[in-house]
Structures are given as C-alpha cells and as structure tokens.
Amino acid sequence: MAALRQYLKETADATIQPLQRLKLLELLQARADSTCAILRPRLLDATLPLPHRLRTIAQGLLDVRGLLAAGQLGSLQQLGANSAAIPTQDLTDHCVRVLVNVAEQQQIALIVSTTMPNGLWLQAQEALRLLEAAGADPGAGHEVLKAMLALVAAQPEAFTAREVAFLIEYLRQFGSAVELANRPVPPLERWYWLEQSRDLPPVAIARRQPPSQGILRYFSCATLGKIASQHLIQLANGRPPAELGLPTSGLDEHREVLVRAQQRWSSVPRRHSHRRPSHYRVELCARMQTLWSMLREGESAKVSGGATPITDWMVLNESPSGFALMHVTGAIDDMAPGDALGLRTAPGRPWHIGLIRWARSDNPEHFELGLEMISPTAIPVEAVQQREEQSQRCAALLFPAVSGLDRNETLMTRRGQLSTGAFMLIRETDGKLQVTQCEMHHLVLQTSKIEIFEFRRNFAPA
C-alpha cells in the first residue's frame, strides 16, 4: 500500500504530458483495484472506534483512490480544448475511472464511518461534465453516479459496515433506476439537487430549496423505491433471491436494511423537529447486558467482570427525538449504528434508552454519535420461550406503554433471541418474581443488533 501510494505521488509530480500520465495511471489503477479487493473486506467487521491497524488500511485505501481520481481528472482537464488528442472512447474510459475511484472513496468512508474526503462531489460532477461535454456516451458514468446518489439518499450513516456493503451490492444491480434530470418534475418533494460548483452532498428539495443561480443537477430515487418495494413483496411471497437478481449473501440478515432504504428512496425523510445547540455532559452505558444488570441490581453491577464502564459525553445539539454527542472520557469500543444504550444526565438519575442512529470517527481521539431516544424508562425483565425441546431464556428491557404515542408495551432483546409466538415474562420486584404468559404481537423495530417487539399479556387461566 505504501509503495503504491508513493508511485501515485511521483506520477502526479512528474513533468510529463497528460496522455503519458493517464497511461501510467491506467497501469496503477489495475494494481489499486487488486489491492482494494484484498484489503477492503477486512473493514467489514470493524466496530467503532476503528482499531489502529484497520484505520491505517482505510486511510491508505482512501489516499490511493483519491490520488488516482485527482491525477486522472487533472490530466483530463490539462487536455482541455485539445480533447481531440484523445479518442472519445478513451476519454469515456478515463472519466468513468475517475467516477469509480470517487465512488470507492465514498463507500470506504461510509464503511468506516469517517467524513467524506474533500473534493469528492466536485470531482464526481467534473468528471461527468467532461464526459457530457465531449459528446461521449455518459451511460457508464451515469451508472456510477446514480449508485452514489442512491447511497446518500438511503442515509447510510444509520447502517453498519456490512449493511452498507449489502446496499452497495444492491445498487450495483438496480441503481440505474435513479432518475437524473436538469429540471425536476412534480411532485418536487421527491427530488434532490446537487450544485456543480460546490463540494456539497445532495440536498433534498423537501429540506432546502435549490439556489436560484448556478448549474444544478437533480435526481430522484422514487422509481428505485418502487423496485425495492416489489422485491420485498416477492421475497415475502417466497421468491428465491437469485430469481430476482438480488445479492444472496446475507439477504435474510439484511432484509430489514432493504426495508429502511426502500422507505427513504420512496419518500424523502423530513426533519420534524428543530435541533438546538447544547453544551452539557451526559453519561452513557453502551452495553445492554451491563445496563440490564444496573437497572436490576443497582449501580454496583457496572463493575462486574467484562462489563463496559460508564463513559462521559458532551451534548452538541438536541431535539425532542434525540441527541448528537461527542465522546469526552472513558474507554469505548465495539459500537455501531443500531446498538441500544442508556443515557442519563447525571449519576443517580434515571436511565433513558436510546438507539445509535449514526456514528462518526475521523481519528482515534474524536468520536461522535447520533442518538435517537426510544424510551424514557426501562424495566429489566427476562423472557423464556420454548424452542423445540429446549427453553430459550434471555435478558430483555420492558418499555411501558405510552398513551400519547399510541404505543403498547414493548420488549427489547438482542437480535434473534426471541421469535413469534408465546413466551413467559419474568419480572423481579423486591425479591418477588412475577411470571406472566405473553404472546408476541408484532415486530416494531429491528436493527443489526436489537429487536423491539410489541406483545400482549395473557391473564386467562391455563
């Protein structure tokens, strides 16, 4: 990796003609592709904050792809008016390579939850502009850009590394359904816009109106959302994934990922509450089992073997539905979007239960979380369910019914610990056990880490 990066830097600094540089970069592109194919899978099981070795790999891959894209694009821009010096097909191939390298940067940054490299969106749009200005067939370039745009619209910050990888594979097959346009057509709320002269990600018209000046490109994922909806219906009806052209690896595990992406492609999410800046400390308990023990046994439970200690965080902004937090002190590891955790404003205060909606770590010393609050209180319970000839017993958190939200009692467990059907709910209060026969009603929420079920108590005599 280090040698490849050095070759790319030397190629960028060499005093040679643009066409010669493009030829050299074409050779280095093949080596970069093979290196990425070997190293990138190592990032898929990483949790946050990213270990040093994996952070080094990720940064190396980002650097290599960035140097390739910058070198290729710079050489094409140097040719400028002398574009006749390069055959149209070669120009097309080079522009597509720029877009592929930019897309790889986007994907790697999302997989490791870091910020996008500077210039990413400018480079993508400039490569496409050169392609279109030359009168070349922009089809392959459009395919790459459409997948990038659909990935943004799916709000990938809310997904784990493997979930992002699943979406990338899905979009390789079906991302072409994204609609690109110079002008949006009604209904306008389903469109996003990009400004060609600014290094900014896409913005939904539903969130902010486009500027009145400047060169804009619009896109919509509504058709892609319809396709994903049809896939989900067909899967529910028993159609094999291979018949639908879907990624077969991990589909059962990641079907909920496609559900969430489909919802965002079909209907652009709106922000329903204002976020206000804040600056005060809170405490987090980032392990469900540790939190369960503390709620049941008291504060001393947090020091039990293997438990994750309470950590201190700073609130950056907040809304009625959640918080943006920055890590201050305390050891943290193995965190990922979809994890549940406890938050309290001070020692001795009640624990509120939240869900990690996004995570970002640009370096080992800086870590931010987006937290969606899902319950103001939780009761530690156990659930026992008969499975074949064995009983499955697991710790769970009981969320009381919320009349204002029209929500019945719900139960949160680690993913895969309970299934539909009957189960026994065990609650200990003041040394006394309360056992209730219950029936799973429906799944309210599922992430890669947890599941929340609505259930009903059965008080009828056996």
N, C-alpha and C positions, 0 to 999 in steps of 0.2 A: 504493500500500500504506500509506504513512504517513498519507495523508488518511483512508483507510478506518478505520485504527486509531484516529485521533483522533475520528472520528464515533462510533465504538463507545464510546469512553471518555466522551464528552459525553453520549451516550444513557444510559449507566449512572449518571452523576452527576445527570441531570436530575430535577427534582421533578415527576414526572408519575405518573399512575395506571398500575398494572401492565398493564392491557389496552392502553393507549396505547403503553407501552414495547414490548410484544410486537408491535404493528403496525409500529412503527419498525424493530425488529429483523428483522421479516419482509422489509422492503424492503432492508435492508442485507445480509440473508442472500443474496439474489439476486446482489448485487454481489460478495460474498465468494466465492460459487460460481464466478462467471465469472473472477475474479482467480486463484483457485486452479487452475482449468482451464488457464490460460495459463502460470502460473509453476511449478506442481508438476513438469511433465515435465523442466524444466531440472535438477532434482535427481537424475534417474535415472542419469546417467553420472558423477556425482561420486564421487571417491575420498577417502580419509581421510589426514590431517586435512582437513576441509572448507575449501575456499578462502573467503576473507572474503566475497566477493560472494554465493556460494551460502549461506553461513551466515546472512547478513543476510536473504536470501529465506526460508530455512527458518524463522528465528525470527519473521519477520513473519507467515508463514502460521500458525505455532503461536499467536502472540498473537491474531490475528484470530479463529481458531476458538475459542480459549479465552474471549475476551471475548463472543463470540456465545453460547456454551454457558452461561457464568456469568450473562449478562443474561437469557437465556430461562428458565433454571432458577430464578433468583432471583425473577423476575416470577411464575412459576407458584406458587412457594412463598408469595409475598405474598398471592396469591388465597386460598390455604389453604382454610378452611372455606367461603369464598364461591365455591367452584368452580362453583356454579350460574350465576355471572355469565358463564361461558364455555361455549359449546356443546361437547358431547362430541367432535365431530369436530375442532373447532379445538384442543381440549386434546390430542387424539391427535397432530395435526399438529405442534404445538409440542414435545411430548415427543420425537417422532421426530426433529425438527430438533436438539434437544439431543444425542441419541444420535449423529446423523450428524456433528455438529461434534466431539464427543468421539472418535468413530472416526477422523475425519480427523486429529486430533492424534496419535492412536496411530500411524497409518500414516506420517505425516510424520516423527515421531520415529524410527521404525524405518528409514525410508529413509535418513536422515542419521546414524543410529547415535548418537543422543543419548538421555538419560534421559526417561522419561515425565513430562509436566507434572504438578505437584502437583494432587491432587484429581480426577484423571481417572477412577479407578474409583469414587470416591464419587459423582461426577456421573452416571456411566452408570447406577449402581444406583438413585440417587434418581429419575432420570427414568423408569425402568421402574416404580419403586414408585408414583409418581404416576399413571402410566398404568393400572396394575392396580387401584389404589385407587378410581379414578373409574369402574371398570366398563367402560372402553373396550376395544376390540379391541386386544390387545397385539401382534398379528401382525407389523406392520411394525417395531415396536420390538424384538421378539424377533429378527427377521431381522438387524438391525444388530448387536445384542449377540452373537448367535451367531457372526457373522463375526469380531468382535473376539476372542472366546474361542478360536475355532479358530486364529486367527493366533498367539495366545500359545502354544497347545499345539504348534504346528509349530516352536517355538523359532526365531523369525525372525532372532534376532541372528546366526545362522550363515549368513545369506544376504546377497548383495549387494543394492544398491538395486533393480536391475532384477528380481532374483529375488523380492524382496518384492512388487514391483508385479505380477508374474505370479501370486503366491499370492493377492493381493487380488482380482484379476480372477477367479480360480478360485472363490474363496469368495463372490463376488457371485452366482455361478451355483448353487453347491452347498452353501454354508454353512448353509442351512436344515436340513440333515441332522443338525446338532448337537442333542443331546438335552438339554433343560433339565428340572430336577426339584427339588422341595423336599426330597426324600429320595432317596438313591442306592439302586439295587437291585444285588444281586450280579451279576457279580463286582465288588467295591468298588474293586479296583485300577485300573479303567478310568475312574474318576470324578475330577473336580477340584471344589474348593469355593471359594466367594467369601463373605466376611463383609460384610454390608451396611453395617455401621457403621465400617468401616476402609478406608482408601485403600491397599489392597494388591492386587497382581495375583492371578490364580488360583493355587491351590496343589494339587498332585496328592496325593490320599489316599495313594498309594504312597510319597510322600516325607514327608508330615506329616499326622497325624490332625487332623481339624477340631476346633475348640473345643467343649466341652460346652454352652456358653451362647452366646447371640447368634442373630441371624437369618442363616441361611445359604442360599445358592443353589448347587446342584450342576449340573455339566454333564459330558457325555461326548462324545468325538469318534469313538467306535468305529464307528458307522454311517457317518460320513463317511469313515473309513478304508477301509471295505468298498467304498464307491462309488469312491474314488480307485483302489483296487486293481483294480476292474473296468475302469476307464478305462485303466489301464496295460496290462492284458491285451489289451483291444480294440485299443489303439494298436499293440501288438506284433504283433497279427494283421492289421494293415494297414487298420483302420478309419480313415477321414478324421476329423480333429478336429472339423470342422464338424458332422458327423453326430452326434457325442456332446455337442454344445453346449459344447465346450471353447474356451478362448482360442486362436486360431490364430496370433497374432503371437508369434514366438519359441518356439513349443512344442518344436521339435526341440532347441533350445539349452537349454531349461529343463525337459526331461522328467525329468532327474535331481533337480531341485528337487521335483517332484511325488512322486518315489520316496521322498525323505527325509521329506517332510511326511506321506506315507501311512504310513510306518513309525511316526512319532511319534503320529499320530492313532489308529492301530490298537493300539499298545502304549505305554503311558506310560513314557518313559525313566526308568530308575532310576540313582541315583548309586552306583557300585560301590566307590568308594574315598573315604576321608576327606581333605578339604582342610585343610592345616595352615598357619597364618600364617607368613610368612617375611619377611626383610628383608635382602636382599643383591643386589649388582649382577650383571648378565649383559650380554653383548654380542649384538646381533642383526645379521644380514646379510639384508636384506629383498628381495634380488633374486636370483632363481635363476641368471641368467646370471653375475652377479658371484660368487656362491658357487661355481658350477661352475668359473670361472676360478681362484679362490683355491685350491680343492681340487686343481686340476690343476697350477697354475703357482706356487703359493706366495703368501705374504702380499702381495707387491708387486703382484699382479694387481688388487688392490682400487682402485688409483689410476688405472687405465686410464680413458680418456675416456668420460664418460657414466655411469660406474659409481656406484652408490649407496654412500656410505661406511658403515662400521660405526657403529652407534648404541648408546648405553648405556641400559639399562632396569633398573628395580627390580622384583624379585620380590615380589609382595604375598602370594600364597599358592601352594601347590603340592600336587600329588598324584602318585601313580605314573604317571598318564597325561598330566599337563601342568602348565601354569603360568598364573597371572594376573599380568600385567606392567604396569608404568606407565612411560611414557617419561620419561627424565631429560635426556639431552643428545644432540645430533646431529640433522642435518636428515633429516626423514622426509616422504615424500609417496607418493601413489598406492598406498595399502594398502587391502585389502578382505578380508572373510571369504572363505576358500577359497584364499588365497595361501599358498605354501610359503615358508619362510625357514629360516635357520640360526641356532642358538643355541649359545653357548659360555660357560663360566663365567669365563674369563679369557683374555687374549691368549696365543696359543700352545697353548691347549687344543683338543681335538678339537671339531669342529662336530657338533651333533645337529640332525636335521631335524624341523621342526615344521610344523603347519598352523594358520593363523589360524581359530579357531572362532567368535570374536566380537570386535567392536571397538566402543569407545565413546569419544566425544569431545564433552564438554559445552561446551568452549571451546577456542580455538586453543592454549592453553598446557597443556591436560590431555588426555592420550591413554592409553587402556588397551587391552590386548589379552588375549584368552584363547587360549592356545596348546596344541594337542594334539600330543604328541610321536609321530612316526610311524616314526622310525628313529634308533638311537643312532650310526649312522655312514653314510657315503655315499661312493661311488666315482664320480668323473667319467668318463663314457664318451660315445661318440657312437653313434647308431643311424642306419642307412642303409636306406631302404625304396624299392623300385621302385614308382613310380606312373605308370601308362600308359607314356609314353615318357621320363619323367624320373625321376631319383633324388632322393628327399627325404632330406636329411641334417640331423640336429638334435642339439643337446646334450641329455644326459639324466643323471640320477643313478641309480646302481645301488645298491639296498638288498640286502645279503646275506641269505641265508635265516636264519630264526630258528627253531631247533628247538623251543624251549619254547612258541612261539606257533603251531607247526604252519604256518609261513608259508614258502613257497618264495621264490626270488629274485624281486624286483620291480624295475620300471623306472619312474621318474617323468619325465614330459615336460610341456611346456606343452600345454594342451588343443588337440586337433586336429592335432598334429604327426605322430602315428602312427595307423595303423588296424590292424585284424585282419589276420593273415597273416604271411608270412615277413619277416625283416629281418636285417641284418648288425649285429652288436655289435662296436664297435671300442674297445679299451682300450689306453692307452699307459702302459707301466711302464718306467722307467729308459731312456727313449729308444727302446724297442722296442714295436712295435704287435702286438697280439693281436686277430685277427679271427675271430669265431665266428658260424656260421649259427644263427639262433634262430627260434622260432615263438611268436607271441603266443598266450597261453593264454586268459586272460580279464581283463576289466576289474575291478580291485579297488576303485578309488575314483575318482570324477570330481567335480570342482567346476567353478566358472565359470572357474578359472584353470589347473588342472593335472589330469593323469590319471595314475593308477598302474596298471600292468599287471603281471600275473604272466606269466612266459614260461618257455619250455623251450629249452635248448641242444640243437642237433643236431650230434653229433660223427660221424655216419655219413659215410663218404667220398662225395664228389659223383659 
